[in-house]
Amino acid sequence: MGFRFSSIVHAKQLIKRSFSNSKDVPKGYFAVYVGERRMKRFVIPVAYLNQPSFQELLSQAEEEFGFDHPMGALTIPCRENEFADLISRLNAY
């Protein structure tokens, strides 16, 4: 499954909207919701958008949820522990 440029454009639009709605997200970060049934909110660096593994998650999120989510942030369709593992690997870079 390839990453599509249009996914980045839609994600950036949602991120801009979520920055304007949320005062608890520091500059250079954005909020995502992760989980299968119960969603947990994570605030992560915008730089992760450049990482291929995170881009794959964005593609999956677009397929499953689209980018217009009522919670006001991206929703990532994976288990919380898998997302935390990915984030810890990205933090190592």
PyMOL Python script that loads the backbone (N, CA, C, O; Angstrom):
from pymol import cmd

cmd.read_pdbstr("""\
ATOM      1  N   MET A   1       0.845  -1.144   0.000  1.00  0.00           N
ATOM      2  CA  MET A   1       0.000   0.000   0.000  1.00  0.00           C
ATOM      3  C   MET A   1       0.904   1.224   0.000  1.00  0.00           C
ATOM      4  O   MET A   1       1.710   1.389   0.915  1.00  0.00           O
ATOM      5  N   GLY A   2       0.789   2.075  -0.993  1.00  0.00           N
ATOM      6  CA  GLY A   2       1.638   3.256  -1.112  1.00  0.00           C
ATOM      7  C   GLY A   2       1.053   4.447  -0.381  1.00  0.00           C
ATOM      8  O   GLY A   2      -0.153   4.530  -0.148  1.00  0.00           O
ATOM      9  N   PHE A   3       1.920   5.351  -0.032  1.00  0.00           N
ATOM     10  CA  PHE A   3       1.499   6.577   0.636  1.00  0.00           C
ATOM     11  C   PHE A   3       1.128   7.593  -0.421  1.00  0.00           C
ATOM     12  O   PHE A   3       1.878   7.796  -1.375  1.00  0.00           O
ATOM     13  N   ARG A   4       0.001   8.225  -0.269  1.00  0.00           N
ATOM     14  CA  ARG A   4      -0.467   9.187  -1.258  1.00  0.00           C
ATOM     15  C   ARG A   4      -0.257  10.603  -0.762  1.00  0.00           C
ATOM     16  O   ARG A   4      -0.469  10.899   0.414  1.00  0.00           O
ATOM     17  N   PHE A   5       0.162  11.478  -1.666  1.00  0.00           N
ATOM     18  CA  PHE A   5       0.393  12.879  -1.342  1.00  0.00           C
ATOM     19  C   PHE A   5      -0.872  13.549  -0.832  1.00  0.00           C
ATOM     20  O   PHE A   5      -0.808  14.393   0.062  1.00  0.00           O
ATOM     21  N   SER A   6      -2.010  13.188  -1.383  1.00  0.00           N
ATOM     22  CA  SER A   6      -3.268  13.798  -0.937  1.00  0.00           C
ATOM     23  C   SER A   6      -3.528  13.523   0.536  1.00  0.00           C
ATOM     24  O   SER A   6      -4.167  14.335   1.204  1.00  0.00           O
ATOM     25  N   SER A   7      -3.047  12.393   1.062  1.00  0.00           N
ATOM     26  CA  SER A   7      -3.208  12.091   2.483  1.00  0.00           C
ATOM     27  C   SER A   7      -2.485  13.112   3.340  1.00  0.00           C
ATOM     28  O   SER A   7      -3.000  13.529   4.378  1.00  0.00           O
ATOM     29  N   ILE A   8      -1.300  13.517   2.919  1.00  0.00           N
ATOM     30  CA  ILE A   8      -0.548  14.521   3.674  1.00  0.00           C
ATOM     31  C   ILE A   8      -1.303  15.840   3.677  1.00  0.00           C
ATOM     32  O   ILE A   8      -1.394  16.498   4.713  1.00  0.00           O
ATOM     33  N   VAL A   9      -1.839  16.230   2.542  1.00  0.00           N
ATOM     34  CA  VAL A   9      -2.568  17.488   2.447  1.00  0.00           C
ATOM     35  C   VAL A   9      -3.766  17.474   3.390  1.00  0.00           C
ATOM     36  O   VAL A   9      -3.987  18.441   4.119  1.00  0.00           O
ATOM     37  N   HIS A  10      -4.539  16.393   3.385  1.00  0.00           N
ATOM     38  CA  HIS A  10      -5.707  16.294   4.263  1.00  0.00           C
ATOM     39  C   HIS A  10      -5.278  16.279   5.727  1.00  0.00           C
ATOM     40  O   HIS A  10      -5.914  16.923   6.561  1.00  0.00           O
ATOM     41  N   ALA A  11      -4.219  15.559   6.047  1.00  0.00           N
ATOM     42  CA  ALA A  11      -3.736  15.491   7.426  1.00  0.00           C
ATOM     43  C   ALA A  11      -3.288  16.869   7.902  1.00  0.00           C
ATOM     44  O   ALA A  11      -3.592  17.264   9.027  1.00  0.00           O
ATOM     45  N   LYS A  12      -2.568  17.604   7.054  1.00  0.00           N
ATOM     46  CA  LYS A  12      -2.115  18.936   7.442  1.00  0.00           C
ATOM     47  C   LYS A  12      -3.297  19.867   7.686  1.00  0.00           C
ATOM     48  O   LYS A  12      -3.254  20.686   8.605  1.00  0.00           O
ATOM     49  N   GLN A  13      -4.347  19.757   6.882  1.00  0.00           N
ATOM     50  CA  GLN A  13      -5.531  20.602   7.086  1.00  0.00           C
ATOM     51  C   GLN A  13      -6.182  20.281   8.424  1.00  0.00           C
ATOM     52  O   GLN A  13      -6.584  21.189   9.151  1.00  0.00           O
ATOM     53  N   LEU A  14      -6.291  18.993   8.758  1.00  0.00           N
ATOM     54  CA  LEU A  14      -6.883  18.603  10.029  1.00  0.00           C
ATOM     55  C   LEU A  14      -6.012  19.062  11.186  1.00  0.00           C
ATOM     56  O   LEU A  14      -6.524  19.522  12.206  1.00  0.00           O
ATOM     57  N   ILE A  15      -4.698  18.939  11.035  1.00  0.00           N
ATOM     58  CA  ILE A  15      -3.788  19.364  12.099  1.00  0.00           C
ATOM     59  C   ILE A  15      -3.925  20.861  12.342  1.00  0.00           C
ATOM     60  O   ILE A  15      -3.975  21.294  13.493  1.00  0.00           O
ATOM     61  N   LYS A  16      -3.986  21.658  11.282  1.00  0.00           N
ATOM     62  CA  LYS A  16      -4.160  23.103  11.447  1.00  0.00           C
ATOM     63  C   LYS A  16      -5.453  23.398  12.196  1.00  0.00           C
ATOM     64  O   LYS A  16      -5.479  24.263  13.071  1.00  0.00           O
ATOM     65  N   ARG A  17      -6.522  22.687  11.859  1.00  0.00           N
ATOM     66  CA  ARG A  17      -7.804  22.893  12.520  1.00  0.00           C
ATOM     67  C   ARG A  17      -7.706  22.481  13.987  1.00  0.00           C
ATOM     68  O   ARG A  17      -8.258  23.158  14.855  1.00  0.00           O
ATOM     69  N   SER A  18      -7.010  21.380  14.275  1.00  0.00           N
ATOM     70  CA  SER A  18      -6.912  20.950  15.646  1.00  0.00           C
ATOM     71  C   SER A  18      -6.011  21.862  16.465  1.00  0.00           C
ATOM     72  O   SER A  18      -6.214  21.985  17.673  1.00  0.00           O
ATOM     73  N   PHE A  19      -5.020  22.509  15.848  1.00  0.00           N
ATOM     74  CA  PHE A  19      -4.203  23.491  16.577  1.00  0.00           C
ATOM     75  C   PHE A  19      -5.055  24.675  16.991  1.00  0.00           C
ATOM     76  O   PHE A  19      -4.916  25.183  18.104  1.00  0.00           O
ATOM     77  N   SER A  20      -5.932  25.118  16.108  1.00  0.00           N
ATOM     78  CA  SER A  20      -6.735  26.302  16.425  1.00  0.00           C
ATOM     79  C   SER A  20      -7.775  26.000  17.498  1.00  0.00           C
ATOM     80  O   SER A  20      -8.220  26.917  18.188  1.00  0.00           O
ATOM     81  N   ASN A  21      -8.172  24.742  17.657  1.00  0.00           N
ATOM     82  CA  ASN A  21      -9.190  24.374  18.638  1.00  0.00           C
ATOM     83  C   ASN A  21      -8.610  23.959  19.981  1.00  0.00           C
ATOM     84  O   ASN A  21      -9.355  23.855  20.955  1.00  0.00           O
ATOM     85  N   SER A  22      -7.328  23.724  20.065  1.00  0.00           N
ATOM     86  CA  SER A  22      -6.768  23.152  21.272  1.00  0.00           C
ATOM     87  C   SER A  22      -5.622  24.000  21.800  1.00  0.00           C
ATOM     88  O   SER A  22      -4.620  24.217  21.119  1.00  0.00           O
ATOM     89  N   LYS A  23      -5.788  24.469  23.020  1.00  0.00           N
ATOM     90  CA  LYS A  23      -4.752  25.301  23.619  1.00  0.00           C
ATOM     91  C   LYS A  23      -3.735  24.465  24.379  1.00  0.00           C
ATOM     92  O   LYS A  23      -2.697  24.992  24.781  1.00  0.00           O
ATOM     93  N   ASP A  24      -3.996  23.191  24.587  1.00  0.00           N
ATOM     94  CA  ASP A  24      -3.079  22.368  25.359  1.00  0.00           C
ATOM     95  C   ASP A  24      -2.081  21.607  24.490  1.00  0.00           C
ATOM     96  O   ASP A  24      -1.390  20.717  24.985  1.00  0.00           O
ATOM     97  N   VAL A  25      -1.995  21.940  23.221  1.00  0.00           N
ATOM     98  CA  VAL A  25      -1.026  21.314  22.316  1.00  0.00           C
ATOM     99  C   VAL A  25       0.066  22.333  22.024  1.00  0.00           C
ATOM    100  O   VAL A  25      -0.205  23.372  21.422  1.00  0.00           O
ATOM    101  N   PRO A  26       1.296  22.049  22.443  1.00  0.00           N
ATOM    102  CA  PRO A  26       2.374  23.017  22.209  1.00  0.00           C
ATOM    103  C   PRO A  26       2.724  23.160  20.736  1.00  0.00           C
ATOM    104  O   PRO A  26       2.448  22.274  19.927  1.00  0.00           O
ATOM    105  N   LYS A  27       3.329  24.277  20.407  1.00  0.00           N
ATOM    106  CA  LYS A  27       3.765  24.523  19.040  1.00  0.00           C
ATOM    107  C   LYS A  27       4.744  23.424  18.622  1.00  0.00           C
ATOM    108  O   LYS A  27       5.635  23.045  19.383  1.00  0.00           O
ATOM    109  N   GLY A  28       4.558  22.917  17.390  1.00  0.00           N
ATOM    110  CA  GLY A  28       5.411  21.858  16.876  1.00  0.00           C
ATOM    111  C   GLY A  28       4.899  20.456  17.177  1.00  0.00           C
ATOM    112  O   GLY A  28       5.571  19.471  16.872  1.00  0.00           O
ATOM    113  N   TYR A  29       3.715  20.360  17.772  1.00  0.00           N
ATOM    114  CA  TYR A  29       3.107  19.074  18.132  1.00  0.00           C
ATOM    115  C   TYR A  29       1.677  19.038  17.610  1.00  0.00           C
ATOM    116  O   TYR A  29       1.119  20.068  17.231  1.00  0.00           O
ATOM    117  N   PHE A  30       1.089  17.843  17.592  1.00  0.00           N
ATOM    118  CA  PHE A  30      -0.323  17.711  17.260  1.00  0.00           C
ATOM    119  C   PHE A  30      -0.908  16.526  18.019  1.00  0.00           C
ATOM    120  O   PHE A  30      -0.184  15.636  18.465  1.00  0.00           O
ATOM    121  N   ALA A  31      -2.222  16.534  18.153  1.00  0.00           N
ATOM    122  CA  ALA A  31      -2.907  15.494  18.911  1.00  0.00           C
ATOM    123  C   ALA A  31      -3.417  14.400  17.974  1.00  0.00           C
ATOM    124  O   ALA A  31      -3.887  14.672  16.869  1.00  0.00           O
ATOM    125  N   VAL A  32      -3.313  13.163  18.441  1.00  0.00           N
ATOM    126  CA  VAL A  32      -3.911  12.022  17.745  1.00  0.00           C
ATOM    127  C   VAL A  32      -4.643  11.175  18.779  1.00  0.00           C
ATOM    128  O   VAL A  32      -4.281  11.162  19.955  1.00  0.00           O
ATOM    129  N   TYR A  33      -5.672  10.472  18.328  1.00  0.00           N
ATOM    130  CA  TYR A  33      -6.379   9.518  19.171  1.00  0.00           C
ATOM    131  C   TYR A  33      -6.039   8.123  18.677  1.00  0.00           C
ATOM    132  O   TYR A  33      -6.074   7.849  17.477  1.00  0.00           O
ATOM    133  N   VAL A  34      -5.710   7.246  19.615  1.00  0.00           N
ATOM    134  CA  VAL A  34      -5.254   5.902  19.285  1.00  0.00           C
ATOM    135  C   VAL A  34      -6.077   4.903  20.077  1.00  0.00           C
ATOM    136  O   VAL A  34      -6.373   5.112  21.253  1.00  0.00           O
ATOM    137  N   GLY A  35      -6.441   3.814  19.415  1.00  0.00           N
ATOM    138  CA  GLY A  35      -7.129   2.742  20.111  1.00  0.00           C
ATOM    139  C   GLY A  35      -8.126   2.043  19.217  1.00  0.00           C
ATOM    140  O   GLY A  35      -8.449   2.497  18.120  1.00  0.00           O
ATOM    141  N   GLU A  36      -8.599   0.929  19.722  1.00  0.00           N
ATOM    142  CA  GLU A  36      -9.576   0.161  18.962  1.00  0.00           C
ATOM    143  C   GLU A  36     -10.997   0.460  19.442  1.00  0.00           C
ATOM    144  O   GLU A  36     -11.877   0.730  18.624  1.00  0.00           O
ATOM    145  N   ARG A  37     -11.231   0.416  20.735  1.00  0.00           N
ATOM    146  CA  ARG A  37     -12.556   0.740  21.274  1.00  0.00           C
ATOM    147  C   ARG A  37     -12.506   2.048  22.061  1.00  0.00           C
ATOM    148  O   ARG A  37     -13.249   2.987  21.776  1.00  0.00           O
ATOM    149  N   ARG A  38     -11.645   2.092  23.023  1.00  0.00           N
ATOM    150  CA  ARG A  38     -11.497   3.292  23.854  1.00  0.00           C
ATOM    151  C   ARG A  38     -10.285   4.070  23.350  1.00  0.00           C
ATOM    152  O   ARG A  38      -9.167   3.556  23.359  1.00  0.00           O
ATOM    153  N   MET A  39     -10.502   5.281  22.921  1.00  0.00           N
ATOM    154  CA  MET A  39      -9.442   6.087  22.326  1.00  0.00           C
ATOM    155  C   MET A  39      -8.643   6.815  23.403  1.00  0.00           C
ATOM    156  O   MET A  39      -9.208   7.401  24.327  1.00  0.00           O
ATOM    157  N   LYS A  40      -7.316   6.766  23.266  1.00  0.00           N
ATOM    158  CA  LYS A  40      -6.431   7.527  24.150  1.00  0.00           C
ATOM    159  C   LYS A  40      -5.771   8.626  23.326  1.00  0.00           C
ATOM    160  O   LYS A  40      -5.358   8.395  22.190  1.00  0.00           O
ATOM    161  N   ARG A  41      -5.675   9.806  23.896  1.00  0.00           N
ATOM    162  CA  ARG A  41      -5.107  10.959  23.203  1.00  0.00           C
ATOM    163  C   ARG A  41      -3.604  11.032  23.461  1.00  0.00           C
ATOM    164  O   ARG A  41      -3.148  10.932  24.600  1.00  0.00           O
ATOM    165  N   PHE A  42      -2.837  11.210  22.367  1.00  0.00           N
ATOM    166  CA  PHE A  42      -1.399  11.412  22.429  1.00  0.00           C
ATOM    167  C   PHE A  42      -1.081  12.748  21.767  1.00  0.00           C
ATOM    168  O   PHE A  42      -1.718  13.120  20.782  1.00  0.00           O
ATOM    169  N   VAL A  43      -0.116  13.458  22.293  1.00  0.00           N
ATOM    170  CA  VAL A  43       0.381  14.684  21.679  1.00  0.00           C
ATOM    171  C   VAL A  43       1.806  14.378  21.229  1.00  0.00           C
ATOM    172  O   VAL A  43       2.687  14.101  22.043  1.00  0.00           O
ATOM    173  N   ILE A  44       2.012  14.435  19.912  1.00  0.00           N
ATOM    174  CA  ILE A  44       3.292  13.998  19.344  1.00  0.00           C
ATOM    175  C   ILE A  44       3.887  15.071  18.435  1.00  0.00           C
ATOM    176  O   ILE A  44       3.164  15.942  17.950  1.00  0.00           O
ATOM    177  N   PRO A  45       5.196  15.017  18.202  1.00  0.00           N
ATOM    178  CA  PRO A  45       5.849  16.029  17.352  1.00  0.00           C
ATOM    179  C   PRO A  45       5.400  15.966  15.900  1.00  0.00           C
ATOM    180  O   PRO A  45       5.178  14.888  15.350  1.00  0.00           O
ATOM    181  N   VAL A  46       5.270  17.132  15.291  1.00  0.00           N
ATOM    182  CA  VAL A  46       4.913  17.234  13.875  1.00  0.00           C
ATOM    183  C   VAL A  46       5.968  16.541  13.009  1.00  0.00           C
ATOM    184  O   VAL A  46       5.648  16.042  11.929  1.00  0.00           O
ATOM    185  N   ALA A  47       7.213  16.506  13.469  1.00  0.00           N
ATOM    186  CA  ALA A  47       8.298  15.874  12.710  1.00  0.00           C
ATOM    187  C   ALA A  47       8.009  14.409  12.389  1.00  0.00           C
ATOM    188  O   ALA A  47       8.557  13.873  11.425  1.00  0.00           O
ATOM    189  N   TYR A  48       7.162  13.756  13.174  1.00  0.00           N
ATOM    190  CA  TYR A  48       6.828  12.352  12.900  1.00  0.00           C
ATOM    191  C   TYR A  48       6.117  12.177  11.562  1.00  0.00           C
ATOM    192  O   TYR A  48       6.107  11.079  11.006  1.00  0.00           O
ATOM    193  N   LEU A  49       5.525  13.248  11.043  1.00  0.00           N
ATOM    194  CA  LEU A  49       4.841  13.163   9.745  1.00  0.00           C
ATOM    195  C   LEU A  49       5.808  12.799   8.619  1.00  0.00           C
ATOM    196  O   LEU A  49       5.377  12.310   7.575  1.00  0.00           O
ATOM    197  N   ASN A  50       7.091  13.026   8.813  1.00  0.00           N
ATOM    198  CA  ASN A  50       8.093  12.695   7.786  1.00  0.00           C
ATOM    199  C   ASN A  50       8.557  11.251   7.844  1.00  0.00           C
ATOM    200  O   ASN A  50       9.252  10.800   6.933  1.00  0.00           O
ATOM    201  N   GLN A  51       8.199  10.519   8.874  1.00  0.00           N
ATOM    202  CA  GLN A  51       8.666   9.146   9.057  1.00  0.00           C
ATOM    203  C   GLN A  51       7.784   8.160   8.285  1.00  0.00           C
ATOM    204  O   GLN A  51       6.560   8.198   8.414  1.00  0.00           O
ATOM    205  N   PRO A  52       8.397   7.273   7.481  1.00  0.00           N
ATOM    206  CA  PRO A  52       7.613   6.316   6.681  1.00  0.00           C
ATOM    207  C   PRO A  52       6.660   5.457   7.517  1.00  0.00           C
ATOM    208  O   PRO A  52       5.540   5.191   7.082  1.00  0.00           O
ATOM    209  N   SER A  53       7.075   5.025   8.686  1.00  0.00           N
ATOM    210  CA  SER A  53       6.196   4.182   9.502  1.00  0.00           C
ATOM    211  C   SER A  53       4.969   4.964   9.976  1.00  0.00           C
ATOM    212  O   SER A  53       3.877   4.403  10.071  1.00  0.00           O
ATOM    213  N   PHE A  54       5.142   6.245  10.272  1.00  0.00           N
ATOM    214  CA  PHE A  54       3.997   7.058  10.673  1.00  0.00           C
ATOM    215  C   PHE A  54       3.114   7.372   9.467  1.00  0.00           C
ATOM    216  O   PHE A  54       1.891   7.438   9.593  1.00  0.00           O
ATOM    217  N   GLN A  55       3.722   7.563   8.312  1.00  0.00           N
ATOM    218  CA  GLN A  55       2.955   7.803   7.095  1.00  0.00           C
ATOM    219  C   GLN A  55       2.073   6.604   6.760  1.00  0.00           C
ATOM    220  O   GLN A  55       0.960   6.766   6.259  1.00  0.00           O
ATOM    221  N   GLU A  56       2.571   5.405   7.036  1.00  0.00           N
ATOM    222  CA  GLU A  56       1.757   4.205   6.817  1.00  0.00           C
ATOM    223  C   GLU A  56       0.524   4.218   7.726  1.00  0.00           C
ATOM    224  O   GLU A  56      -0.574   3.868   7.294  1.00  0.00           O
ATOM    225  N   LEU A  57       0.711   4.622   8.980  1.00  0.00           N
ATOM    226  CA  LEU A  57      -0.433   4.740   9.886  1.00  0.00           C
ATOM    227  C   LEU A  57      -1.432   5.779   9.386  1.00  0.00           C
ATOM    228  O   LEU A  57      -2.642   5.587   9.510  1.00  0.00           O
ATOM    229  N   LEU A  58      -0.931   6.882   8.820  1.00  0.00           N
ATOM    230  CA  LEU A  58      -1.834   7.895   8.266  1.00  0.00           C
ATOM    231  C   LEU A  58      -2.665   7.331   7.117  1.00  0.00           C
ATOM    232  O   LEU A  58      -3.852   7.632   6.996  1.00  0.00           O
ATOM    233  N   SER A  59      -2.040   6.517   6.282  1.00  0.00           N
ATOM    234  CA  SER A  59      -2.780   5.891   5.180  1.00  0.00           C
ATOM    235  C   SER A  59      -3.873   4.983   5.718  1.00  0.00           C
ATOM    236  O   SER A  59      -4.992   4.980   5.206  1.00  0.00           O
ATOM    237  N   GLN A  60      -3.550   4.209   6.754  1.00  0.00           N
ATOM    238  CA  GLN A  60      -4.546   3.335   7.361  1.00  0.00           C
ATOM    239  C   GLN A  60      -5.672   4.154   8.003  1.00  0.00           C
ATOM    240  O   GLN A  60      -6.844   3.789   7.917  1.00  0.00           O
ATOM    241  N   ALA A  61      -5.302   5.261   8.644  1.00  0.00           N
ATOM    242  CA  ALA A  61      -6.308   6.121   9.274  1.00  0.00           C
ATOM    243  C   ALA A  61      -7.244   6.701   8.231  1.00  0.00           C
ATOM    244  O   ALA A  61      -8.454   6.774   8.448  1.00  0.00           O
ATOM    245  N   GLU A  62      -6.686   7.118   7.089  1.00  0.00           N
ATOM    246  CA  GLU A  62      -7.525   7.667   6.021  1.00  0.00           C
ATOM    247  C   GLU A  62      -8.507   6.615   5.515  1.00  0.00           C
ATOM    248  O   GLU A  62      -9.684   6.910   5.311  1.00  0.00           O
ATOM    249  N   GLU A  63      -8.024   5.384   5.312  1.00  0.00           N
ATOM    250  CA  GLU A  63      -8.899   4.321   4.812  1.00  0.00           C
ATOM    251  C   GLU A  63     -10.016   3.994   5.796  1.00  0.00           C
ATOM    252  O   GLU A  63     -11.160   3.781   5.396  1.00  0.00           O
ATOM    253  N   GLU A  64      -9.682   3.955   7.084  1.00  0.00           N
ATOM    254  CA  GLU A  64     -10.667   3.534   8.074  1.00  0.00           C
ATOM    255  C   GLU A  64     -11.574   4.660   8.555  1.00  0.00           C
ATOM    256  O   GLU A  64     -12.776   4.455   8.719  1.00  0.00           O
ATOM    257  N   PHE A  65     -11.013   5.847   8.783  1.00  0.00           N
ATOM    258  CA  PHE A  65     -11.778   6.921   9.405  1.00  0.00           C
ATOM    259  C   PHE A  65     -11.961   8.151   8.536  1.00  0.00           C
ATOM    260  O   PHE A  65     -12.838   8.967   8.819  1.00  0.00           O
ATOM    261  N   GLY A  66     -11.165   8.313   7.489  1.00  0.00           N
ATOM    262  CA  GLY A  66     -11.132   9.583   6.781  1.00  0.00           C
ATOM    263  C   GLY A  66     -10.382  10.589   7.635  1.00  0.00           C
ATOM    264  O   GLY A  66      -9.815  10.223   8.664  1.00  0.00           O
ATOM    265  N   PHE A  67     -10.369  11.835   7.230  1.00  0.00           N
ATOM    266  CA  PHE A  67      -9.635  12.836   8.005  1.00  0.00           C
ATOM    267  C   PHE A  67     -10.547  13.865   8.650  1.00  0.00           C
ATOM    268  O   PHE A  67     -10.058  14.841   9.218  1.00  0.00           O
ATOM    269  N   ASP A  68     -11.847  13.676   8.580  1.00  0.00           N
ATOM    270  CA  ASP A  68     -12.771  14.595   9.223  1.00  0.00           C
ATOM    271  C   ASP A  68     -13.375  13.882  10.416  1.00  0.00           C
ATOM    272  O   ASP A  68     -14.496  13.377  10.348  1.00  0.00           O
ATOM    273  N   HIS A  69     -12.628  13.843  11.509  1.00  0.00           N
ATOM    274  CA  HIS A  69     -13.060  13.093  12.684  1.00  0.00           C
ATOM    275  C   HIS A  69     -13.688  14.021  13.706  1.00  0.00           C
ATOM    276  O   HIS A  69     -13.141  15.093  13.967  1.00  0.00           O
ATOM    277  N   PRO A  70     -14.811  13.650  14.291  1.00  0.00           N
ATOM    278  CA  PRO A  70     -15.522  14.526  15.222  1.00  0.00           C
ATOM    279  C   PRO A  70     -14.737  14.837  16.497  1.00  0.00           C
ATOM    280  O   PRO A  70     -15.082  15.791  17.193  1.00  0.00           O
ATOM    281  N   MET A  71     -13.706  14.079  16.826  1.00  0.00           N
ATOM    282  CA  MET A  71     -12.935  14.345  18.040  1.00  0.00           C
ATOM    283  C   MET A  71     -11.968  15.510  17.830  1.00  0.00           C
ATOM    284  O   MET A  71     -11.361  15.983  18.791  1.00  0.00           O
ATOM    285  N   GLY A  72     -11.816  15.979  16.592  1.00  0.00           N
ATOM    286  CA  GLY A  72     -10.972  17.129  16.325  1.00  0.00           C
ATOM    287  C   GLY A  72      -9.506  16.818  16.149  1.00  0.00           C
ATOM    288  O   GLY A  72      -8.686  17.736  16.128  1.00  0.00           O
ATOM    289  N   ALA A  73      -9.155  15.580  16.026  1.00  0.00           N
ATOM    290  CA  ALA A  73      -7.765  15.188  15.825  1.00  0.00           C
ATOM    291  C   ALA A  73      -7.742  13.901  15.011  1.00  0.00           C
ATOM    292  O   ALA A  73      -8.762  13.230  14.852  1.00  0.00           O
ATOM    293  N   LEU A  74      -6.577  13.575  14.506  1.00  0.00           N
ATOM    294  CA  LEU A  74      -6.432  12.326  13.760  1.00  0.00           C
ATOM    295  C   LEU A  74      -6.747  11.141  14.655  1.00  0.00           C
ATOM    296  O   LEU A  74      -6.448  11.165  15.849  1.00  0.00           O
ATOM    297  N   THR A  75      -7.344  10.114  14.091  1.00  0.00           N
ATOM    298  CA  THR A  75      -7.601   8.867  14.803  1.00  0.00           C
ATOM    299  C   THR A  75      -6.778   7.785  14.139  1.00  0.00           C
ATOM    300  O   THR A  75      -6.891   7.559  12.934  1.00  0.00           O
ATOM    301  N   ILE A  76      -5.947   7.114  14.929  1.00  0.00           N
ATOM    302  CA  ILE A  76      -5.032   6.093  14.417  1.00  0.00           C
ATOM    303  C   ILE A  76      -5.613   4.718  14.742  1.00  0.00           C
ATOM    304  O   ILE A  76      -5.871   4.414  15.907  1.00  0.00           O
ATOM    305  N   PRO A  77      -5.820   3.879  13.713  1.00  0.00           N
ATOM    306  CA  PRO A  77      -6.461   2.577  13.911  1.00  0.00           C
ATOM    307  C   PRO A  77      -5.469   1.481  14.309  1.00  0.00           C
ATOM    308  O   PRO A  77      -5.189   0.581  13.516  1.00  0.00           O
ATOM    309  N   CYS A  78      -4.944   1.552  15.519  1.00  0.00           N
ATOM    310  CA  CYS A  78      -4.076   0.475  15.993  1.00  0.00           C
ATOM    311  C   CYS A  78      -4.186   0.385  17.505  1.00  0.00           C
ATOM    312  O   CYS A  78      -4.767   1.257  18.151  1.00  0.00           O
ATOM    313  N   ARG A  79      -3.629  -0.667  18.056  1.00  0.00           N
ATOM    314  CA  ARG A  79      -3.649  -0.837  19.501  1.00  0.00           C
ATOM    315  C   ARG A  79      -2.735   0.195  20.152  1.00  0.00           C
ATOM    316  O   ARG A  79      -1.710   0.587  19.593  1.00  0.00           O
ATOM    317  N   GLU A  80      -3.125   0.615  21.323  1.00  0.00           N
ATOM    318  CA  GLU A  80      -2.370   1.628  22.042  1.00  0.00           C
ATOM    319  C   GLU A  80      -0.922   1.199  22.289  1.00  0.00           C
ATOM    320  O   GLU A  80      -0.005   2.004  22.129  1.00  0.00           O
ATOM    321  N   ASN A  81      -0.709  -0.065  22.676  1.00  0.00           N
ATOM    322  CA  ASN A  81       0.657  -0.525  22.947  1.00  0.00           C
ATOM    323  C   ASN A  81       1.503  -0.563  21.675  1.00  0.00           C
ATOM    324  O   ASN A  81       2.706  -0.310  21.737  1.00  0.00           O
ATOM    325  N   GLU A  82       0.909  -0.869  20.532  1.00  0.00           N
ATOM    326  CA  GLU A  82       1.646  -0.855  19.265  1.00  0.00           C
ATOM    327  C   GLU A  82       2.046   0.571  18.889  1.00  0.00           C
ATOM    328  O   GLU A  82       3.149   0.802  18.393  1.00  0.00           O
ATOM    329  N   PHE A  83       1.141   1.529  19.129  1.00  0.00           N
ATOM    330  CA  PHE A  83       1.440   2.924  18.843  1.00  0.00           C
ATOM    331  C   PHE A  83       2.552   3.428  19.762  1.00  0.00           C
ATOM    332  O   PHE A  83       3.464   4.122  19.312  1.00  0.00           O
ATOM    333  N   ALA A  84       2.477   3.085  21.036  1.00  0.00           N
ATOM    334  CA  ALA A  84       3.519   3.496  21.985  1.00  0.00           C
ATOM    335  C   ALA A  84       4.873   2.919  21.583  1.00  0.00           C
ATOM    336  O   ALA A  84       5.898   3.585  21.728  1.00  0.00           O
ATOM    337  N   ASP A  85       4.883   1.689  21.079  1.00  0.00           N
ATOM    338  CA  ASP A  85       6.129   1.074  20.608  1.00  0.00           C
ATOM    339  C   ASP A  85       6.685   1.842  19.409  1.00  0.00           C
ATOM    340  O   ASP A  85       7.884   2.111  19.350  1.00  0.00           O
ATOM    341  N   LEU A  86       5.825   2.194  18.459  1.00  0.00           N
ATOM    342  CA  LEU A  86       6.251   2.971  17.293  1.00  0.00           C
ATOM    343  C   LEU A  86       6.815   4.323  17.727  1.00  0.00           C
ATOM    344  O   LEU A  86       7.868   4.738  17.242  1.00  0.00           O
ATOM    345  N   ILE A  87       6.132   5.002  18.626  1.00  0.00           N
ATOM    346  CA  ILE A  87       6.580   6.309  19.103  1.00  0.00           C
ATOM    347  C   ILE A  87       7.941   6.192  19.784  1.00  0.00           C
ATOM    348  O   ILE A  87       8.808   7.043  19.591  1.00  0.00           O
ATOM    349  N   SER A  88       8.129   5.140  20.581  1.00  0.00           N
ATOM    350  CA  SER A  88       9.424   4.994  21.244  1.00  0.00           C
ATOM    351  C   SER A  88      10.541   4.754  20.234  1.00  0.00           C
ATOM    352  O   SER A  88      11.666   5.212  20.439  1.00  0.00           O
ATOM    353  N   ARG A  89      10.244   4.035  19.138  1.00  0.00           N
ATOM    354  CA  ARG A  89      11.260   3.845  18.078  1.00  0.00           C
ATOM    355  C   ARG A  89      11.530   5.153  17.353  1.00  0.00           C
ATOM    356  O   ARG A  89      12.677   5.436  17.009  1.00  0.00           O
ATOM    357  N   LEU A  90      10.492   5.964  17.110  1.00  0.00           N
ATOM    358  CA  LEU A  90      10.689   7.245  16.447  1.00  0.00           C
ATOM    359  C   LEU A  90      11.457   8.217  17.335  1.00  0.00           C
ATOM    360  O   LEU A  90      12.217   9.043  16.830  1.00  0.00           O
ATOM    361  N   ASN A  91      11.269   8.131  18.638  1.00  0.00           N
ATOM    362  CA  ASN A  91      12.015   8.985  19.566  1.00  0.00           C
ATOM    363  C   ASN A  91      13.511   8.690  19.543  1.00  0.00           C
ATOM    364  O   ASN A  91      14.324   9.543  19.897  1.00  0.00           O
ATOM    365  N   ALA A  92      13.867   7.481  19.127  1.00  0.00           N
ATOM    366  CA  ALA A  92      15.278   7.093  19.087  1.00  0.00           C
ATOM    367  C   ALA A  92      16.021   7.788  17.950  1.00  0.00           C
ATOM    368  O   ALA A  92      17.250   7.852  17.967  1.00  0.00           O
ATOM    369  N   TYR A  93      15.287   8.313  16.954  1.00  0.00           N
ATOM    370  CA  TYR A  93      15.943   8.960  15.814  1.00  0.00           C
ATOM    371  C   TYR A  93      16.443  10.307  16.166  1.00  0.00           C
ATOM    372  O   TYR A  93      17.022  10.991  15.322  1.00  0.00           O
TER     373      TYR A  93
END
""", "prot")
cmd.dss("prot")
cmd.show_as("cartoon", "prot")
cmd.util.cbc("prot")
cmd.orient("prot")
